[in-house]
Each structure stands twice: as C-alpha cells, then as structure tokens.
Amino acid sequence: MFRSVKNISFKKLWSRQSVRIGAGVTLLGGVIGTIANLNAVIDIFAPDQTSELVADTRTTVASADAKIDELLKLMRVQSALSGGALDPQSEEMIKAALEAILTSGDVRKASARKALEEGNVRDAAEAIAAVARQQADAAGGAARAAAESWLEAGALQAHVDPNAAILAFENARRLDSANLETWSALASLRLSMGELDAAQELFTHVRSNAAAGSADEGWALEGLGALAIAQGDFEEGDALLNEALVIAEARRDHALISVVYNNLGALARRRGWLDEADRLLTASLSAARAGGESGYEARALAALGLVGFSRGDQAKAIELMTAANAIYELRGELSRQATTLGNLGAFAIEMQQYELAEAYLVQSIEIGERLGLRQSVAEDLNNLADLALKRGDAAAAQRHVDRALTITESSGLTALTPFLRATSAEISKYRGDVATACALWADAVAGFAAMKDATGAVVASMAAEAGCDPNAL
C-alpha cells in the first residue's frame, strides 16, 4: 500500500515528512499533543509572590529573561517544599509563554500575565488582543504598537487555534502593512493549513518588497520553495531553496540554514538519494544545534528518522522520531507534534502493530481537523486506508481515500495525488478489478515521473507484478 509524506519545513509553524518503505510508500501522519495546563502547578505557589515577581519584570529582553529564570527558580523551590516537582515540560511552557508577554513592557497586559500563570493560553491571547484594540483606537503612532500586540496574540494562538491566529495576524497586517514579518507569519500559517494560493500571494509580496539579501527575502524564498514542493514542482522548489541557502549562509542565520537543508534533504530522499539526504539532514541538525534552535533540531531528527526507516533500520527510526516528539512536547508545539505520532503510526503499520497504528492515526486526524491542517489529515486518511485494507475492509479503505482526494483536489496539494492513486489501485486489485488497478497505477507512475520522485519506480514494479502492461506504465 502507498503511504506518502512531505518532509517540508516552514518558518516557525509547520513541517511534514515523506518516506518510501519496503515495497510501498508510506504516508506518514501526525501526533497528538496539547498546551500544558499549569493550574496544578500554580496551585502550590504563593500567588502574591509570583504575581509580584512577574509585575516587576522590566521591559528589556535581558531583564525579562532574568525575571523568568527567577520565577522558575521560585516555582521549583515552592514545589519542592510542597513535596512535589516542577516537570521540565511545565517549565518550558511557562518560560515560552511568559517571554512573549514580559518583553512587551505594556502594563495593561497584566491580565495576560495572570492568565499565563494559570496556564490559560487562550485567555492570555485574548487579553493581548484587547490591548491591541485599545492601541488601535488611540491616535498617532499607537497603530504600530497595536500591530505588535496582535503579532504576540497570533504567535500564542498559532499552535492551538490557527483561525484565531489568522485573525490576529490580519489585524497586525492592517495596522502595520510595512512589517514583512507579519506577512511571513501569515503565509506560513496559511501554508500549514493547505491554503496554497493564499500562501503564494503572501510569500510573493514579501519577496517583492524585501531588501536584497535580507532575512525577510531568505524566509520568503524558503516558503516559496516549500510551497512549490507541496504543489509537486520539485525542480522549482530545489532552485528556490538554494537561493534561500545562499542568503542564509551569508547572514549566518542558523535557523534558516537548518530549515533549508531540511527541505533539501527531503527532496533528496524523495528522489531516492539516501546518502545525500543523510548529508543534508545532518547539516540541518548541526545548524539547528549551533543556533540553539531546538524546534528545528526536532525537525532534523524526525527527517533523519524517516531516512533510517527507508534504510530498514526501524529501531533507529523510532528512536529519532520519539526524540523529535519529546522536543515538540517540551516546546508545546501542537501543530508540529501533528507529524511525529502519525509517522510512528505509519511505522507501526509496517511492523504489523495495527492497533497501535490506528490509535496514532486517529489522534493525528483529530488534531489535524481541529487545527485545519489539510495535508496532515489527507496523509493520515491514506494511511488509514492502507490499514483498513490490511484488515480486509476495502469499503472503508476507499472511503478514506475518497476523503483524502477531496481534500487534496480542493487545496491544490497535487504532490499527494500519485500516492492516493496508488492506494486506490491497491484497493481495486484487492477487489479483483485488475484493469482498473492498472489504470490507476499508470496515473500514479505518471504523477511521480512528473515530479521526478523515485517512488514511481516502486509503483511500476508493483503494477508489473500484478500483471499490468509495463509499456503502459
């Protein structure tokens, strides 16, 4: 059965993976994760002390960092005195959330600070949005400050409520249209949700308006490259990513270097160049670690796990994917976690651990549907189709594929179509309709050939084994 994925990374928001497994191709899905609820942790702290500590935070980044560290130290001490322990994930969630608020320097955001102390990210984002509305109503130069507040709100919401984040980013763009960071953030989010036309327009605007050689231009090129790959244009994606790499290396931008190498490594793997993929992804991992970019480190680990699985090293693949998932959990990145358990689910299918695979994939679909991650859902549905067919339920398999095709065709995710055609071919073969299976396999082979994806050779081999005319493939 054909299970496929993307291994495309986007700035700050999203990444997918793709791998060829055994005689088939695996569509690797997502992972369940949640923003940590810190209420149980906060309950053991002295509210006056923590509130006072946060309120005293100064506006500079250095002071904010020091105060956050002091707050965490206080929490650890109070936790120990209460006979408990402050786990690392909670610490990271507190630190990441407070940092977004404390560096703003706006005393009106006290309610946002309080919400974050209580582990309520949604209320914190709404509190910031309320400040943004007040700033936008004020005269003079308050619009830019309001835009910055909307950006803060969007950043908090992006991984838990993408639609709310889009509204926040759109408000920021309306108030300060010259800030290209807003356009890039919105473009990345749109791309992560499978809204390719909207993402194309936004990234193109950034590219057209960014200074030559700037970080904005580099990230726009990276985003356009990732988008081209999602549309099945591997050559264009390769060219754009290499343009981005030139800028990234000139600027010594570790984050951008890591993401570009990650995407180039994905392309190499899709083309069957596993040694080259290893080289590129190892470079991605090194750049992420050099820049202290743990999120990009997780992407590289996950991508290397997929290469390992392609080589047949299941133990190493699972180890790397699990390590990536742990980092995402620590950072509270729900949308990126929508990759790793799905990938582990696809691994489980190949290892004939069907109940485990189903649990992973169902969780991934629930997250993907809640966050509007179209590609993630389509990929997971294709995996569920494979699983259903292995259990002898061709009708359920076809329903899953049909849903996935509806998503990809409405979203322009043409790079997934050959995988879905190949899965449909397997279903037709199972039903005894070899003629239809051969026609579907031929469509799949043509689609892979157009992308110069090495998966096409695997599909052609399977079709030939089923008795299809090799000259028709």
C-alpha positions as CSV (number, residue, x, y, z in Angstrom):
1,M,0.0,0.0,0.0
2,F,1.1,3.5,-0.6
3,R,1.8,5.8,2.3
4,S,3.5,9.1,1.5
5,V,4.6,12.2,3.3
6,K,6.2,15.5,3.0
7,N,9.4,16.5,4.7
8,I,8.9,20.2,4.2
9,S,9.7,22.7,6.9
10,F,8.2,26.2,7.2
11,K,9.3,29.1,9.3
12,K,8.0,28.8,12.9
13,L,4.8,27.0,12.1
14,W,4.9,23.6,10.3
15,S,6.8,20.6,8.9
16,R,5.8,17.3,7.3
17,Q,7.7,14.2,6.4
18,S,7.9,11.7,3.5
19,V,9.4,8.3,3.2
20,R,9.4,5.2,1.0
21,I,9.0,2.0,3.0
22,G,9.7,-1.6,1.7
23,A,7.7,-2.4,-1.4
24,G,5.4,0.5,-0.8
25,V,5.3,4.2,0.0
26,T,4.2,5.4,3.4
27,L,2.1,8.4,4.1
28,L,3.2,9.5,7.5
29,G,0.9,11.4,9.7
30,G,0.8,13.4,12.9
31,V,1.0,13.4,16.7
32,I,-1.4,14.4,19.4
33,G,-0.2,17.0,21.9
34,T,-1.6,19.8,24.0
35,I,-0.7,23.0,25.5
36,A,0.2,22.1,29.1
37,N,-2.4,23.0,31.7
38,L,-0.4,24.6,34.5
39,N,-3.2,25.0,37.0
40,A,-2.0,22.1,39.1
41,V,1.5,23.5,39.2
42,I,0.4,27.1,40.0
43,D,-1.8,25.9,42.9
44,I,1.2,25.1,45.0
45,F,2.8,28.6,44.5
46,A,2.3,31.6,46.7
47,P,0.1,33.8,44.3
48,D,1.3,37.1,45.8
49,Q,4.9,36.2,45.3
50,T,4.6,35.0,41.8
51,S,2.3,37.9,40.7
52,E,4.7,40.5,42.3
53,L,7.7,38.9,40.6
54,V,6.0,39.0,37.2
55,A,4.7,42.5,37.7
56,D,8.2,43.7,38.5
57,T,9.6,42.5,35.2
58,R,11.3,45.2,33.2
59,T,10.9,45.8,29.5
60,T,14.3,44.8,28.2
61,V,14.8,41.3,27.0
62,A,17.7,40.8,29.3
63,S,15.7,41.8,32.4
64,A,12.8,39.7,31.2
65,D,15.0,36.6,30.8
66,A,16.4,37.2,34.3
67,K,13.0,37.6,35.8
68,I,11.6,34.5,34.1
69,D,14.6,32.5,35.4
70,E,13.9,33.9,38.8
71,L,10.3,33.0,38.6
72,L,11.1,29.4,37.6
73,K,13.6,29.1,40.4
74,L,10.9,30.3,42.9
75,M,8.5,27.8,41.5
76,R,11.0,24.9,41.8
77,V,11.7,25.8,45.5
78,Q,8.0,26.1,46.3
79,S,7.2,22.9,44.5
80,A,9.9,21.0,46.5
81,L,8.6,22.5,49.8
82,S,5.2,21.2,48.9
83,G,6.5,17.7,48.3
84,G,6.0,18.0,44.5
85,A,8.2,18.5,41.5
86,L,8.0,21.0,38.6
87,D,8.5,18.9,35.5
88,P,10.7,20.2,32.6
89,Q,7.7,20.4,30.2
90,S,5.9,22.8,32.5
91,E,9.0,24.9,32.9
92,E,9.4,25.2,29.2
93,M,5.8,26.1,28.7
94,I,5.9,28.8,31.5
95,K,9.1,30.2,30.1
96,A,7.9,30.4,26.5
97,A,4.6,31.9,27.3
98,L,5.9,34.4,29.8
99,E,8.6,35.6,27.4
100,A,6.1,36.7,24.8
101,I,4.3,38.8,27.4
102,L,7.0,40.1,29.6
103,T,9.2,41.5,26.8
104,S,6.3,43.7,25.7
105,G,6.6,46.2,28.5
106,D,2.9,47.1,28.4
107,V,1.4,47.2,32.0
108,R,-2.1,46.8,30.5
109,K,-1.1,43.2,29.8
110,A,-1.3,42.2,33.4
111,S,-4.4,40.1,32.8
112,A,-2.5,38.2,30.1
113,R,0.3,37.6,32.6
114,K,-2.2,36.3,35.1
115,A,-3.8,34.0,32.5
116,L,-0.4,32.6,31.6
117,E,0.4,31.9,35.2
118,E,-2.8,29.9,35.3
119,G,-1.9,28.0,32.2
120,N,-4.6,29.6,30.1
121,V,-3.0,30.5,26.8
122,R,-6.3,31.3,25.1
123,D,-7.3,33.9,27.7
124,A,-3.8,35.4,27.5
125,A,-4.1,35.8,23.8
126,E,-7.5,37.5,24.2
127,A,-6.1,39.8,26.8
128,I,-3.3,40.9,24.4
129,A,-5.9,41.3,21.7
130,A,-7.9,43.6,23.9
131,V,-4.8,45.8,24.4
132,A,-4.3,45.8,20.7
133,R,-7.8,47.0,20.2
134,Q,-7.3,49.8,22.6
135,Q,-4.0,50.7,21.0
136,A,-5.6,50.7,17.6
137,D,-8.3,53.1,18.7
138,A,-5.7,55.6,20.1
139,A,-4.3,58.4,18.0
140,G,-0.9,58.8,16.5
141,G,1.8,56.2,16.5
142,A,-0.2,53.6,18.6
143,A,-1.0,51.6,15.5
144,R,2.4,50.0,15.3
145,A,2.2,49.1,19.0
146,A,-1.2,47.6,18.4
147,A,0.2,45.6,15.4
148,E,3.0,44.2,17.7
149,S,0.4,43.2,20.2
150,W,-1.7,41.4,17.5
151,L,1.5,39.6,16.5
152,E,2.0,38.5,20.0
153,A,-1.6,37.2,20.2
154,G,-1.2,35.4,16.9
155,A,2.1,33.8,17.9
156,L,0.4,32.4,21.1
157,Q,-2.6,31.1,19.2
158,A,-0.9,29.7,16.1
159,H,-0.4,26.2,17.6
160,V,-3.7,25.9,19.4
161,D,-6.2,27.9,17.4
162,P,-4.9,28.7,13.8
163,N,-8.1,30.5,12.8
164,A,-7.8,32.9,15.7
165,A,-4.2,33.4,14.9
166,I,-5.1,34.3,11.3
167,L,-7.4,37.0,12.5
168,A,-4.7,38.3,14.8
169,F,-2.1,38.4,12.0
170,E,-4.6,40.0,9.7
171,N,-5.2,42.8,12.2
172,A,-1.4,43.2,12.6
173,R,-1.0,43.5,8.9
174,R,-3.8,46.0,8.6
175,L,-2.3,48.2,11.2
176,D,1.3,48.0,10.0
177,S,1.4,46.7,6.5
178,A,5.1,47.5,6.1
179,N,6.2,44.9,8.6
180,L,7.1,41.9,6.4
181,E,7.4,39.6,9.4
182,T,3.6,39.7,9.7
183,W,3.2,38.7,6.1
184,S,5.6,35.8,6.5
185,A,3.9,34.6,9.7
186,L,0.6,34.7,8.0
187,A,1.9,33.0,4.9
188,S,3.5,30.2,6.9
189,L,0.3,29.6,8.8
190,R,-1.8,29.6,5.6
191,L,0.6,27.1,4.0
192,S,0.5,24.8,7.1
193,M,-3.3,24.8,6.6
194,G,-3.1,23.8,3.0
195,E,-4.2,27.2,1.7
196,L,-1.6,27.3,-1.1
197,D,-3.0,30.1,-3.2
198,A,-3.2,32.5,-0.2
199,A,0.3,31.4,0.9
200,Q,1.7,32.0,-2.6
201,E,0.3,35.6,-2.7
202,L,1.7,36.4,0.8
203,F,5.2,35.0,0.2
204,T,5.4,36.7,-3.2
205,H,4.6,40.0,-1.6
206,V,7.4,39.5,1.0
207,R,9.8,38.5,-1.7
208,S,9.0,41.5,-3.9
209,N,9.2,44.0,-1.0
210,A,12.1,42.6,1.0
211,A,15.6,44.1,0.7
212,A,18.0,42.0,-1.3
213,G,19.9,39.6,0.9
214,S,17.7,40.3,3.9
215,A,16.3,37.7,6.3
216,D,12.8,38.5,5.0
217,E,13.9,37.6,1.5
218,G,15.5,34.4,2.6
219,W,12.5,33.2,4.5
220,A,10.2,34.2,1.6
221,L,12.3,32.1,-0.8
222,E,12.3,29.2,1.6
223,G,8.5,29.4,1.9
224,L,8.0,29.6,-1.8
225,G,10.3,26.6,-2.2
226,A,8.3,24.6,0.3
227,L,5.1,25.6,-1.4
228,A,6.4,24.6,-4.9
229,I,7.3,21.1,-3.5
230,A,3.8,20.8,-2.0
231,Q,2.5,21.5,-5.5
232,G,4.7,18.8,-6.9
233,D,7.2,21.1,-8.7
234,F,10.4,19.7,-7.3
235,E,12.8,21.5,-9.6
236,E,11.3,24.9,-8.8
237,G,11.4,24.1,-5.1
238,D,15.0,23.0,-5.4
239,A,16.0,26.2,-7.1
240,L,14.2,28.5,-4.7
241,L,15.6,26.6,-1.7
242,N,19.2,27.0,-3.0
243,E,18.6,30.7,-3.4
244,A,17.4,30.9,0.2
245,L,20.5,28.9,1.3
246,V,22.9,31.5,-0.3
247,I,21.2,34.2,1.8
248,A,21.1,32.1,4.9
249,E,24.8,31.3,4.8
250,A,25.8,34.8,4.0
251,R,23.9,36.0,7.1
252,R,24.9,33.1,9.2
253,D,21.3,32.5,10.0
254,H,21.3,29.1,11.7
255,A,17.5,28.8,11.8
256,L,17.1,29.5,8.1
257,I,20.1,27.3,7.2
258,S,18.6,24.4,9.2
259,V,15.2,24.7,7.6
260,V,16.6,24.9,4.0
261,Y,18.9,21.9,4.5
262,N,15.9,20.0,6.0
263,N,13.8,20.6,2.9
264,L,16.6,19.8,0.5
265,G,17.2,16.6,2.4
266,A,13.5,15.8,2.0
267,L,13.9,16.2,-1.8
268,A,16.9,14.0,-1.9
269,R,15.1,11.3,-0.1
270,R,12.1,11.6,-2.4
271,R,14.4,11.2,-5.3
272,G,16.0,8.0,-3.7
273,W,19.3,9.7,-2.9
274,L,19.5,8.4,0.7
275,D,23.2,9.2,1.2
276,E,22.7,12.8,0.0
277,A,19.6,13.0,2.3
278,D,21.7,11.9,5.3
279,R,24.3,14.6,4.5
280,L,21.9,17.4,4.1
281,L,19.8,16.5,7.2
282,T,23.0,16.1,9.3
283,A,23.9,19.6,8.2
284,S,20.4,20.8,9.2
285,L,20.8,19.2,12.6
286,S,24.2,20.8,13.1
287,A,22.9,24.3,12.2
288,A,19.9,24.0,14.5
289,R,22.2,23.0,17.4
290,A,24.7,25.7,16.6
291,G,21.9,28.3,16.8
292,G,20.2,26.8,19.8
293,E,17.1,26.2,17.7
294,S,15.5,23.2,19.4
295,G,12.4,23.3,17.2
296,Y,14.5,23.0,14.1
297,E,16.6,20.3,15.8
298,A,13.4,18.3,16.2
299,R,12.6,18.6,12.5
300,A,16.0,17.3,11.5
301,L,15.8,14.4,13.9
302,A,12.4,13.5,12.6
303,A,13.6,13.7,9.0
304,L,16.7,11.6,9.8
305,G,14.3,9.0,11.4
306,L,12.5,8.7,8.1
307,V,15.7,8.1,6.2
308,G,16.6,5.5,8.7
309,F,13.3,3.8,8.2
310,S,13.8,3.9,4.4
311,R,17.1,2.0,5.0
312,G,15.2,-0.6,7.1
313,D,16.6,0.5,10.5
314,Q,13.3,0.5,12.3
315,A,14.8,0.8,15.8
316,K,16.9,3.9,14.9
317,A,14.0,5.5,13.1
318,I,11.7,5.1,16.1
319,E,14.3,6.4,18.4
320,L,14.9,9.5,16.3
321,M,11.1,10.2,15.8
322,T,10.5,9.7,19.5
323,A,13.3,12.2,20.3
324,A,11.7,14.7,17.9
325,N,8.3,14.3,19.5
326,A,9.8,14.8,23.0
327,I,11.2,18.2,21.9
328,Y,7.9,19.3,20.4
329,E,6.1,18.3,23.6
330,L,8.6,20.3,25.6
331,R,8.0,23.3,23.4
332,G,4.3,22.9,23.3
333,E,4.2,22.9,19.5
334,L,0.9,21.1,18.9
335,S,0.8,21.6,15.1
336,R,4.3,20.2,14.7
337,Q,3.5,17.3,17.0
338,A,0.9,16.5,14.4
339,T,3.7,15.0,12.5
340,T,5.6,12.7,14.8
341,L,2.9,10.3,16.2
342,G,1.5,9.9,12.7
343,N,4.9,9.0,11.5
344,L,5.2,6.5,14.3
345,G,1.7,5.2,13.3
346,A,3.0,4.6,9.8
347,F,6.0,2.8,11.2
348,A,3.6,0.7,13.2
349,I,1.7,-0.4,10.1
350,E,4.8,-1.7,8.5
351,M,5.7,-3.5,11.7
352,Q,2.1,-5.0,11.7
353,Q,1.2,-3.3,15.0
354,Y,-2.2,-2.4,13.7
355,E,-4.0,-1.4,16.9
356,L,-1.1,1.0,17.8
357,A,-1.1,2.4,14.3
358,E,-4.8,3.1,14.4
359,A,-4.5,4.9,17.7
360,Y,-1.8,7.2,16.4
361,L,-3.5,8.0,13.2
362,V,-6.9,8.7,14.7
363,Q,-5.3,11.1,17.2
364,S,-3.4,12.8,14.4
365,I,-6.6,13.2,12.3
366,E,-8.4,14.7,15.3
367,I,-5.6,17.3,15.8
368,G,-5.3,18.0,12.1
369,E,-9.0,18.6,11.7
370,R,-9.1,20.8,14.8
371,L,-6.2,22.9,13.6
372,G,-7.2,22.9,9.9
373,L,-4.1,21.0,8.7
374,R,-5.4,19.7,5.4
375,Q,-2.3,17.9,4.2
376,S,-1.8,16.2,7.6
377,V,-5.4,14.9,7.5
378,A,-5.1,13.7,3.9
379,E,-1.9,11.8,4.6
380,D,-3.4,10.2,7.7
381,L,-6.5,9.2,5.8
382,N,-4.3,7.5,3.2
383,N,-2.6,5.6,6.0
384,L,-5.9,4.6,7.5
385,A,-6.9,3.3,4.0
386,D,-3.9,1.1,4.0
387,L,-4.7,-0.2,7.5
388,A,-8.3,-0.9,6.6
389,L,-7.3,-2.9,3.5
390,K,-4.8,-4.9,5.6
391,R,-7.8,-5.8,7.8
392,G,-9.9,-6.8,4.8
393,D,-12.2,-3.8,4.7
394,A,-12.0,-2.5,1.2
395,A,-15.1,-0.3,1.5
396,A,-13.6,1.6,4.5
397,A,-10.3,1.9,2.7
398,Q,-12.0,3.5,-0.3
399,R,-13.9,5.9,1.9
400,H,-10.7,7.1,3.5
401,V,-9.0,7.6,0.1
402,D,-12.0,9.4,-1.3
403,R,-12.0,11.9,1.6
404,A,-8.2,12.4,1.1
405,L,-8.7,13.1,-2.6
406,T,-11.4,15.6,-1.9
407,I,-9.0,17.5,0.4
408,T,-6.0,17.4,-1.9
409,E,-8.0,18.4,-5.0
410,S,-9.7,21.4,-3.2
411,S,-6.4,22.5,-1.7
412,G,-4.0,22.1,-4.7
413,L,-1.9,19.6,-2.8
414,T,-1.0,17.8,-6.1
415,A,2.1,16.2,-4.7
416,L,-0.1,13.8,-2.7
417,T,-2.3,12.7,-5.7
418,P,0.0,10.0,-7.0
419,F,0.2,8.3,-3.6
420,L,-3.6,8.3,-3.4
421,R,-3.9,6.9,-6.9
422,A,-1.6,4.1,-6.0
423,T,-3.6,3.4,-2.9
424,S,-6.8,3.3,-5.0
425,A,-5.0,0.8,-7.3
426,E,-4.3,-1.5,-4.4
427,I,-8.0,-1.4,-3.4
428,S,-9.1,-2.2,-6.9
429,K,-6.6,-5.1,-7.1
430,Y,-7.9,-6.4,-3.7
431,R,-11.4,-6.4,-5.2
432,G,-10.3,-8.3,-8.3
433,D,-10.6,-5.4,-10.7
434,V,-7.1,-5.6,-12.2
435,A,-7.9,-3.5,-15.2
436,T,-8.9,-0.5,-13.0
437,A,-5.9,-1.1,-10.8
438,C,-3.6,-1.0,-13.8
439,A,-5.1,2.3,-15.0
440,L,-4.7,3.9,-11.5
441,W,-1.1,2.6,-11.2
442,A,-0.4,4.2,-14.6
443,D,-1.7,7.5,-13.4
444,A,0.4,7.3,-10.3
445,V,3.6,6.5,-12.2
446,A,3.0,9.4,-14.5
447,G,2.5,11.7,-11.5
448,F,5.7,10.6,-9.8
449,A,7.6,10.9,-13.1
450,A,6.4,14.5,-13.5
451,M,7.9,15.3,-10.0
452,K,11.0,13.2,-10.6
453,D,10.1,11.2,-7.5
454,A,11.9,7.8,-7.2
455,T,8.7,6.4,-5.7
456,G,7.5,5.9,-9.3
457,A,9.8,3.0,-9.8
458,V,8.4,1.2,-6.8
459,V,4.9,1.7,-8.1
460,A,5.8,0.5,-11.6
461,S,7.3,-2.6,-10.1
462,M,4.2,-3.4,-8.1
463,A,2.0,-2.9,-11.1
464,A,4.1,-5.2,-13.2
465,E,4.0,-7.9,-10.5
466,A,0.2,-7.6,-10.7
467,G,0.2,-8.3,-14.4
468,C,-0.1,-4.8,-15.8
469,D,1.5,-4.0,-19.2
470,P,4.9,-2.5,-18.5
471,N,4.6,-0.4,-21.7
472,A,1.5,1.3,-20.3
473,L,3.3,2.5,-17.1
